[in-house]
Amino acid sequence: MKAMSKANTLAVDFTKAKDVLQILPNGSLLTSRGAQWDGIYLEYYRHPPYEIPENFPKQHLILINTRIPPSTHYEQALDGRISSDELRQGEVIVIPANILHWARWDAEHDYITLSLDPTIFNRYAAQLFEVDDTELVPHLATSDPLIYGLGLALKTELELDGLGGRLYTDSLTSTLFTHLLRHYCARKNSIPTYTGGLSKSQLRQAIEYIHNHLEQDLTLAELAAVVRMSPNYFASLFKQSIGLTPHQYVIGCRVEAAKHLLRQRELTIAEIAFRLGFAHQSHFNHHFKRLVGVTPKRFLTSQ
């Protein structure tokens, strides 16, 4: 696979609006800029009929088509391969970093762009599969329900202003990276089988850390570092140990702590939400009602 010359083609950093506007007709409707996601950046676009000039991205790009009128015609060139076909909702396009791309379409449509940091992607591959050289292969429009669903889930997380927290987006990102490494790389990678769960000592360390840092926006990498293992390995063994993902366990702990604080009647609902690491009181209300069955206010009045 041969990368194009930087002297002749636009190099585009898809995490920078000024770079993207060199090749696209308008800015995004939604962006993860400021969300502090690790290794992944989301933009949601609505574009009229347009032709993108030749460019090569500095990140790995995943384009996810979300709203497309019937019979929308889409032409593209990707690493020397030319495609001219009808574009369909749910199809994805995979463009590795530093690979030449050009495209043209004839109807307004909506799509998600996921920009993946190549360095973090390679680090993840090294941790999961113990490989140093990971080559992502270009893919023209192809149906992939998993990537489509992950893209929509990440978009929804932004629209809800980070309802799930960093652990949730870390989990979605980890699933996406693993899927790409298994199915979209030159070398087909098999996922290692993790069995047995965490040791008693490791589980105790992880749980103690969670309970001592409930007020923080915990990340998967942070929890994994406590027991000195990769994030993916940790997430798998943690769920085997207690039957919940790290994200589910943390939310459950926060809600249980909230019930205790509500019974004490010393803090307002907003103060409890802030103390327990919920980004907004609305997030606290959502998770509390989902797990307890009533809102914090109703719970308080029933005590």
TORSE-368961 format. One line per 3 residues: number of its first residue (from 1); their letters; for each residue x, y, z of N, C-alpha, C. Coordinates in pm, whole numbers, plus 50000, padded with zeros to 5 digits. Example, Ala and Ser with C-alpha at 12.3 -4.5 7.8 and 13.67 -1.06 7.14 Angstrom:
1	as	51319 49431 50780 51230 49550 50780 51320 49670 50780 ~ 51285 49775 50708 51367 49894 50714 51290 50003 50787
***
This chain:
1	mka	50085 49882 50000 50000 50000 50000 50089 50124 50000 ~ 50071 50213 49909 50161 50325 49893 50093 50455 49932 ~ 50152 50530 50023 50098 50660 50062 50131 50762 49954
4	msk	50045 50865 49939 50063 50966 49836 50160 51073 49885 ~ 50216 51147 49789 50311 51252 49820 50242 51370 49887 ~ 50297 51419 49996 50239 51534 50064 50255 51662 49982
7	ant	50352 51661 49890 50377 51781 49810 50265 51808 49711 ~ 50192 51706 49670 50093 51721 49564 49949 51714 49612 ~ 49925 51676 49734 49790 51651 49781 49768 51713 49918
10	lav	49645 51757 49943 49610 51816 50072 49620 51711 50183 ~ 49693 51745 50288 49694 51662 50408 49595 51723 50506 ~ 49499 51644 50552 49390 51698 50632 49389 51637 50772
13	dft	49395 51723 50872 49377 51681 51010 49228 51694 51041 ~ 49159 51580 51051 49014 51582 51066 48968 51619 51206 ~ 49061 51649 51296 49023 51700 51428 49027 51853 51431
16	kak	49067 51916 51321 49078 52062 51314 48980 52116 51210 ~ 48890 52204 51254 48785 52256 51167 48843 52328 51046 ~ 48950 52404 51064 49007 52480 50952 49063 52388 50845
19	dvl	49116 52273 50885 49165 52175 50787 49049 52114 50709 ~ 48944 52074 50782 48830 52007 50718 48761 52099 50619 ~ 48753 52228 50651 48685 52323 50562 48762 52348 50433
22	qil	48884 52296 50425 48956 52303 50297 48896 52209 50193 ~ 48826 52104 50240 48776 52005 50145 48624 51984 50152 ~ 48559 52035 50257 48414 52015 50272 48340 52148 50261
25	png	48213 52146 50217 48140 52270 50191 48097 52345 50316 ~ 48085 52278 50429 48043 52343 50552 48087 52261 50673 ~ 48077 52321 50790 48120 52255 50912 48021 52152 50961
28	sll	48054 52090 51073 47972 51981 51126 47853 52034 51206 ~ 47750 51950 51217 47633 51980 51300 47657 51940 51445 ~ 47749 51847 51465 47778 51794 51598 47924 51751 51600
31	tsr	47993 51778 51711 48134 51742 51721 48168 51697 51862 ~ 48267 51610 51873 48314 51566 52005 48428 51654 52055 ~ 48457 51763 51984 48561 51855 52029 48528 51901 52171
34	gaq	48620 51885 52263 48597 51923 52401 48545 51810 52488 ~ 48510 51696 52427 48455 51584 52505 48563 51501 52573 ~ 48689 51520 52535 48802 51450 52596 48795 51299 52576
37	wdg	48746 51257 52459 48749 51115 52427 48892 51076 52393 ~ 48929 50955 52422 49067 50909 52403 49081 50831 52273 ~ 49151 50889 52176 49183 50817 52053 49080 50823 51944
40	iyl	48965 50885 51969 48858 50888 51870 48791 51026 51871 ~ 48753 51072 51752 48695 51206 51736 48578 51195 51641 ~ 48462 51247 51682 48340 51233 51601 48294 51367 51547
43	eyy	48252 51366 51420 48184 51480 51357 48060 51426 51286 ~ 47953 51503 51292 47829 51466 51223 47798 51575 51121 ~ 47786 51534 50994 47772 51629 50884 47641 51612 50809
46	rhp	47596 51722 50749 47490 51719 50647 47540 51802 50530 ~ 47561 51735 50417 47621 51804 50303 47533 51796 50178 ~ 47531 51904 50102 47460 51904 49974 47541 51827 49870
49	pye	47489 51812 49747 47571 51751 49641 47706 51823 49633 ~ 47812 51745 49622 47944 51808 49634 48052 51713 49581 ~ 48168 51772 49553 48286 51693 49515 48401 51728 49608
52	ipe	48454 51627 49677 48568 51647 49767 48697 51637 49685 ~ 48785 51736 49695 48912 51727 49623 49001 51616 49679 ~ 49098 51575 49601 49190 51472 49647 49258 51516 49777
55	nfp	49265 51425 49872 49327 51456 50000 49371 51325 50065 ~ 49455 51337 50165 49481 51219 50247 49472 51260 50393 ~ 49400 51183 50472 49378 51218 50613 49498 51184 50700
58	kqh	49516 51261 50804 49622 51232 50901 49578 51127 51002 ~ 49446 51105 51010 49391 51002 51099 49330 50889 51015 ~ 49306 50774 51078 49221 50673 51016 49078 50726 51019
61	lil	49007 50715 50907 48870 50766 50899 48770 50653 50880 ~ 48661 50660 50954 48547 50571 50934 48428 50660 50901 ~ 48377 50649 50779 48260 50727 50737 48136 50637 50749
64	int	48034 50685 50818 47913 50606 50844 47793 50683 50790 ~ 47728 50627 50690 47616 50695 50626 47488 50672 50704 ~ 47425 50781 50748 47310 50770 50839 47177 50811 50778
67	rip	47178 50906 50684 47052 50947 50619 47081 50977 50474 ~ 47024 50895 50385 47056 50906 50242 46929 50888 50161 ~ 46896 50982 50073 46780 50964 49985 46800 50844 49894
70	pst	46693 50776 49856 46706 50662 49764 46776 50704 49635 ~ 46854 50612 49580 46923 50630 49451 47028 50740 49454 ~ 47083 50770 49571 47194 50866 49576 47317 50802 49513
73	hye	47373 50871 49414 47490 50817 49344 47617 50870 49410 ~ 47713 50780 49432 47835 50815 49503 47954 50759 49426 ~ 48046 50848 49390 48169 50806 49322 48286 50836 49416
76	qal	48384 50746 49417 48502 50772 49499 48622 50697 49445 ~ 48739 50749 49478 48865 50681 49451 48937 50668 49584 ~ 48980 50548 49615 49042 50520 49744 49163 50431 49722
79	dgr	49281 50490 49741 49406 50417 49722 49415 50355 49583 ~ 49369 50430 49482 49377 50383 49344 49259 50301 49298 ~ 49172 50260 49388 49052 50184 49352 48936 50281 49331
82	iss	48864 50262 49222 48754 50352 49187 48622 50280 49203 ~ 48525 50349 49262 48393 50293 49283 48288 50393 49239 ~ 48183 50345 49175 48072 50430 49133 47944 50350 49153
85	del	47866 50386 49256 47751 50303 49291 47650 50384 49370 ~ 47535 50323 49396 47434 50384 49482 47478 50371 49628 ~ 47467 50482 49701 47505 50483 49842 47384 50451 49928
88	rqg	47402 50368 50029 47289 50322 50110 47311 50354 50258 ~ 47202 50375 50328 47208 50400 50471 47269 50279 50543 ~ 47358 50307 50638 47421 50200 50714 47555 50155 50658
91	evi	47586 50192 50534 47715 50153 50478 47827 50237 50538 ~ 47945 50177 50547 48061 50246 50603 48175 50243 50502 ~ 48261 50343 50512 48381 50353 50429 48500 50366 50523
94	vip	48603 50286 50501 48722 50288 50586 48838 50345 50507 ~ 48893 50457 50555 49004 50525 50488 49122 50531 50584 ~ 49225 50451 50565 49341 50456 50654 49414 50590 50642
97	ani	49487 50626 50744 49566 50749 50742 49666 50746 50626 ~ 49687 50864 50566 49786 50882 50459 49753 50809 50330 ~ 49625 50777 50309 49581 50712 50186 49496 50810 50106
100	lhw	49525 50822 49978 49456 50918 49891 49308 50884 49879 ~ 49226 50990 49888 49082 50973 49876 49021 51091 49800 ~ 48922 51059 49718 48844 51160 49645 48701 51109 49637
103	arw	48603 51199 49642 48463 51152 49638 48372 51259 49579 ~ 48259 51211 49524 48156 51301 49470 48020 51234 49486 ~ 47917 51312 49524 47782 51257 49539 47680 51357 49485
106	dae	47559 51308 49456 47463 51391 49383 47336 51425 49462 ~ 47336 51403 49594 47219 51438 49675 47262 51469 49818 ~ 47186 51555 49884 47216 51585 50024 47204 51459 50109
109	hdy	47299 51438 50198 47291 51324 50289 47366 51354 50417 ~ 47336 51275 50521 47399 51290 50652 47495 51174 50676 ~ 47605 51203 50743 47698 51096 50777 47782 51134 50899
112	itl	47832 51030 50964 47922 51045 51078 48064 51017 51032 ~ 48158 51100 51076 48300 51073 51055 48364 51041 51189 ~ 48425 50924 51200 48504 50888 51317 48651 50895 51278
115	sld	48726 50983 51342 48869 50997 51316 48945 50927 51429 ~ 49026 50830 51393 49099 50750 51492 49246 50788 51493 ~ 49299 50816 51608 49440 50849 51622 49524 50724 51592
118	pti	49608 50726 51485 49684 50606 51449 49777 50556 51559 ~ 49836 50649 51635 49927 50609 51742 49853 50532 51851 ~ 49737 50582 51892 49659 50514 51996 49601 50383 51943
121	fnr	49560 50383 51816 49509 50260 51754 49617 50152 51754 ~ 49740 50188 51716 49851 50092 51714 49887 50045 51855 ~ 49879 50136 51951 49908 50099 52089 49805 49998 52139
124	yaa	49679 50021 52103 49573 49928 52141 49599 49791 52080 ~ 49639 49790 51951 49668 49663 51883 49782 49589 51951 ~ 49884 49664 51992 49999 49601 52058 49959 49540 52192
127	qlf	49870 49607 52264 49825 49556 52393 49735 49434 52378 ~ 49647 49438 52275 49548 49332 52261 49604 49209 52190 ~ 49680 49233 52082 49725 49121 51999 49876 49100 52000
130	evd	49948 49190 52071 50094 49181 52078 50156 49185 51939 ~ 50108 49280 51856 50166 49302 51723 50214 49445 51716 ~ 50326 49468 51647 50383 49602 51636 50342 49672 51507
133	dte	50311 49597 51404 50281 49656 51273 50136 49627 51237 ~ 50051 49727 51247 49908 49711 51219 49872 49791 51095 ~ 49834 49723 50989 49799 49791 50863 49649 49783 50840
136	lvp	49582 49897 50855 49440 49907 50826 49422 49912 50674 ~ 49329 49832 50622 49309 49820 50478 49192 49907 50433 ~ 49207 49982 50322 49096 50064 50273 48976 49977 50234
139	hla	48857 50026 50266 48733 49957 50228 48637 50058 50167 ~ 48592 50029 50047 48487 50108 49985 48356 50081 50058 ~ 48249 50146 50017 48121 50135 50088 48083 49989 50112
142	tsd	48069 49953 50240 48035 49816 50277 47938 49817 50394 ~ 47851 49719 50401 47754 49712 50510 47820 49652 50634 ~ 47810 49723 50744 47865 49673 50871 47775 49721 50984
145	pli	47678 49639 51024 47582 49679 51128 47648 49716 51261 ~ 47759 49649 51296 47823 49679 51425 47882 49820 51425 ~ 47959 49854 51321 48016 49989 51314 47906 50094 51307
148	ygl	47803 50065 51230 47689 50157 51220 47628 50182 51358 ~ 47606 50075 51433 47548 50089 51567 47639 50162 51663 ~ 47770 50135 51656 47864 50204 51743 47869 50353 51712
151	gla	47866 50386 51582 47866 50526 51543 47745 50600 51595 ~ 47628 50538 51583 47505 50599 51633 47509 50613 51786 ~ 47565 50513 51854 47573 50518 52000 47664 50633 52046
154	lkt	47776 50653 51977 47866 50763 52010 47800 50897 51982 ~ 47729 50906 51870 47656 51029 51836 47551 51060 51943 ~ 47476 50959 51984 47374 50978 52087 47437 51022 52219
157	ele	47553 50967 52252 47622 51005 52375 47655 51155 52373 ~ 47695 51206 52258 47721 51350 52246 47593 51430 52259 ~ 47488 51384 52193 47360 51455 52198 47305 51461 52340
160	ldg	47336 51360 52421 47291 51356 52560 47393 51419 52655 ~ 47492 51488 52595 47591 51562 52673 47669 51473 52769 ~ 47710 51356 52719 47795 51268 52798 47724 51194 52908
163	lgg	47603 51150 52883 47522 51081 52985 47595 50960 53044 ~ 47661 50882 52959 47723 50758 53006 47858 50777 53073 ~ 47925 50893 53048 48056 50917 53105 48168 50855 53023
166	rly	48291 50881 53066 48408 50836 52991 48417 50684 52983 ~ 48380 50614 53089 48387 50468 53085 48301 50411 52974 ~ 48186 50473 52949 48096 50425 52843 48156 50448 52706
169	tds	48208 50568 52681 48269 50594 52550 48396 50512 52531 ~ 48471 50491 52640 48589 50404 52631 48549 50264 52586 ~ 48439 50214 52640 48391 50080 52605 48351 50072 52458
172	lts	48280 50174 52409 48242 50177 52267 48365 50184 52178 ~ 48461 50268 52216 48584 50282 52138 48662 50152 52135 ~ 48672 50085 52249 48742 49958 52257 48677 49854 52166
175	tlf	48545 49849 52164 48473 49755 52077 48500 49785 51931 ~ 48500 49914 51895 48527 49953 51756 48669 49915 51716 ~ 48768 49948 51799 48907 49916 51768 48926 49765 51750
178	thl	48868 49688 51839 48881 49542 51831 48819 49490 51701 ~ 48703 49541 51665 48634 49498 51542 48718 49533 51419 ~ 48775 49652 51416 48859 49691 51303 48983 49603 51293
181	lrh	49044 49572 51405 49163 49488 51405 49132 49346 51360 ~ 49014 49300 51388 48975 49164 51347 48938 49156 51200 ~ 48872 49259 51147 48809 49246 51016 48858 49344 50909
184	yca	48936 49444 50946 48972 49547 50848 49122 49568 50836 ~ 49200 49472 50880 49345 49483 50873 49403 49379 50778 ~ 49524 49408 50729 49590 49316 50637 49614 49182 50705
187	rkn	49648 49188 50832 49667 49066 50911 49540 49042 50993 ~ 49477 48928 50975 49356 48895 51049 49395 48852 51191 ~ 49342 48923 51287 49378 48899 51426 49267 48826 51500
190	sip	49304 48727 51577 49208 48654 51660 49211 48710 51801 ~ 49092 48732 51856 49084 48788 51991 49130 48684 52093 ~ 49224 48720 52181 49264 48626 52286 49147 48592 52377
193	tyt	49146 48470 52428 49040 48428 52519 49085 48452 52663 ~ 49009 48533 52734 49041 48563 52872 48945 48487 52963 ~ 48997 48406 53051 48911 48328 53140 48959 48340 53284
196	ggl	48868 48313 53375 48905 48308 53516 48879 48434 53594 ~ 48860 48546 53524 48835 48671 53595 48959 48726 53661 ~ 48943 48837 53732 49052 48897 53807 49081 48813 53932
199	sks	49205 48820 53978 49236 48754 54105 49165 48831 54217 ~ 49153 48770 54333 49088 48837 54446 49158 48968 54480 ~ 49290 48966 54472 49367 49086 54503 49342 49196 54399
202	qlr	49342 49158 54271 49318 49256 54165 49178 49314 54174 ~ 49079 49228 54199 48941 49276 54209 48926 49371 54327 ~ 48988 49337 54438 48982 49424 54556 49045 49560 54526
205	qai	49161 49560 54458 49227 49685 54423 49139 49771 54333 ~ 49081 49708 54232 48998 49782 54136 48874 49841 54205 ~ 48809 49761 54287 48687 49807 54354 48718 49917 54456
208	eyi	48828 49902 54529 48866 50006 54625 48894 50137 54553 ~ 48962 50128 54439 48993 50249 54363 48865 50317 54315 ~ 48771 50237 54264 48644 50292 54217 48571 50364 54331
211	hnh	48561 50299 54446 48488 50359 54559 48557 50484 54613 ~ 48688 50490 54600 48762 50607 54649 48764 50722 54548 ~ 48717 50697 54426 48723 50800 54321 48590 50814 54247
214	leq	48480 50791 54316 48349 50797 54251 48319 50936 54195 ~ 48380 51039 54254 48351 51175 54209 48421 51210 54078 ~ 48512 51124 54033 48589 51152 53912 48525 51087 53789
217	dlt	48556 51144 53672 48510 51086 53546 48609 50976 53509 ~ 48593 50860 53568 48689 50750 53554 48698 50701 53410 ~ 48817 50657 53372 48837 50600 53240 48877 50453 53252
220	lae	48860 50380 53143 48896 50239 53141 49046 50222 53159 ~ 49124 50308 53093 49270 50300 53103 49316 50325 53247 ~ 49250 50417 53315 49284 50448 53454 49261 50329 53545
223	laa	49146 50263 53530 49116 50147 53613 49209 50031 53581 ~ 49238 50011 53452 49327 49902 53412 49467 49922 53468 ~ 49511 50047 53476 49645 50076 53527 49658 50039 53674
226	vvr	49549 50042 53747 49552 50007 53890 49599 49863 53909 ~ 49559 49774 53818 49598 49632 53829 49701 49594 53723 ~ 49757 49694 53656 49868 49677 53563 49835 49580 53448
229	msp	49727 49611 53376 49695 49533 53257 49633 49623 53151 ~ 49617 49571 53030 49560 49651 52922 49411 49676 52949 ~ 49357 49787 52897 49215 49819 52919 49120 49709 52872
232	nyf	49146 49653 52755 49056 49550 52703 49059 49424 52790 ~ 49179 49385 52829 49198 49268 52916 49126 49290 53049 ~ 49146 49409 53106 49083 49441 53234 48930 49437 53223
235	asl	48875 49500 53120 48729 49505 53104 48669 49366 53095 ~ 48737 49277 53020 48688 49141 53003 48690 49064 53135 ~ 48802 49072 53207 48815 48997 53332 48727 49055 53443
238	fkq	48710 49187 53443 48624 49250 53543 48481 49201 53528 ~ 48432 49196 53405 48294 49150 53383 48279 49003 53420 ~ 48382 48922 53391 48376 48781 53431 48369 48767 53584
241	sig	48435 48859 53653 48444 48849 53799 48313 48884 53868 ~ 48243 48990 53820 48124 49035 53894 47998 49041 53809 ~ 48009 49008 53680 47890 49005 53595 47845 49139 53542
244	ltp	47923 49245 53566 47892 49379 53518 48013 49438 53449 ~ 47991 49525 53351 48102 49599 53292 48150 49703 53393 ~ 48273 49753 53379 48319 49859 53470 48223 49978 53473
247	hqy	48172 50018 53357 48078 50130 53351 47952 50101 53431 ~ 47894 49982 53414 47773 49946 53488 47798 49944 53638 ~ 47913 49892 53677 47945 49883 53820 47961 50022 53882
250	vig	48031 50110 53812 48053 50246 53864 47921 50320 53879 ~ 47834 50312 53779 47704 50378 53789 47624 50323 53907 ~ 47628 50190 53924 47557 50128 54036 47609 50176 54170
253	crv	47742 50189 54182 47802 50237 54307 47761 50381 54335 ~ 47759 50463 54231 47719 50603 54249 47574 50614 54295 ~ 47488 50533 54238 47347 50537 54276 47329 50490 54420
256	eaa	47399 50383 54460 47389 50336 54599 47440 50442 54697 ~ 47550 50508 54660 47601 50615 54746 47502 50730 54753 ~ 47435 50757 54641 47336 50865 54637 47219 50836 54730
259	khl	47176 50711 54734 47065 50674 54823 47103 50702 54970 ~ 47226 50670 55003 47273 50695 55140 47273 50845 55171 ~ 47323 50925 55078 47330 51070 55099 47191 51133 55101
262	lrq	47101 51082 55021 46964 51134 55021 46897 51110 55157 ~ 46922 50993 55214 46863 50961 55345 46917 51053 55456 ~ 47041 51097 55440 47100 51186 55541 47040 51326 55537
265	rel	46986 51367 55422 46919 51497 55405 47009 51616 55439 ~ 47138 51602 55412 47232 51712 55440 47270 51788 55314 ~ 47253 51727 55197 47290 51789 55070 47169 51796 54978
268	tia	47171 51894 54888 47066 51901 54787 47090 51793 54682 ~ 46990 51767 54601 47004 51668 54494 47115 51709 54398 ~ 47122 51838 54366 47227 51887 54276 47365 51867 54337
271	eia	47379 51891 54467 47508 51873 54534 47548 51727 54536 ~ 47453 51638 54556 47482 51494 54555 47527 51451 54416 ~ 47459 51499 54313 47497 51465 54176 47640 51505 54148
274	frl	47678 51626 54189 47814 51676 54167 47915 51596 54247 ~ 47884 51569 54374 47978 51498 54461 48007 51357 54410 ~ 47910 51295 54344 47927 51156 54299 47970 51143 54153
277	gfa	48012 51253 54093 48074 51243 53961 47980 51247 53843 ~ 47854 51282 53864 47763 51297 53750 47784 51435 53688 ~ 47797 51438 53556 47827 51564 53489 47715 51666 53506
280	hqs	47592 51618 53511 47476 51706 53524 47372 51639 53614 ~ 47288 51720 53676 47182 51664 53759 47088 51578 53677 ~ 47067 51614 53549 46979 51534 53463 47035 51394 53443
283	hfn	47169 51381 53436 47232 51250 53423 47206 51168 53550 ~ 47221 51233 53664 47195 51168 53792 47051 51119 53799 ~ 46957 51205 53762 46815 51168 53764 46787 51048 53674
286	hhf	46849 51049 53555 46827 50941 53458 46873 50807 53514 ~ 46997 50801 53561 47053 50674 53609 46984 50628 53738 ~ 46952 50723 53826 46885 50687 53952 46749 50625 53924
289	krl	46670 50688 53838 46537 50633 53809 46547 50500 53737 ~ 46648 50485 53651 46666 50359 53576 46695 50244 53671 ~ 46774 50267 53774 46815 50160 53865 46724 50145 53987
292	vgv	46667 50253 54035 46586 50249 54157 46437 50243 54127 ~ 46399 50299 54013 46257 50296 53974 46182 50424 54001 ~ 46244 50515 54076 46184 50646 54103 46292 50753 54091
295	tpk	46252 50878 54078 46349 50987 54071 46409 51011 54209 ~ 46526 51079 54217 46582 51111 54349 46485 51192 54436 ~ 46411 51283 54376 46315 51364 54452 46205 51277 54512
298	rfl	46152 51185 54432 46048 51096 54482 46105 51003 54592 ~ 46227 50956 54571 46292 50871 54672 46307 50947 54803 ~ 46347 51074 54793 46369 51156 54912 46239 51175 54992
301	tsq	46131 51201 54922 46003 51225 54990 45944 51098 55050 ~ 45990 50982 55000 45935 50855 55050 46007 50806 55176 ~ 46118 50871 55210 46197 50825 55325 46143 50881 55456
***
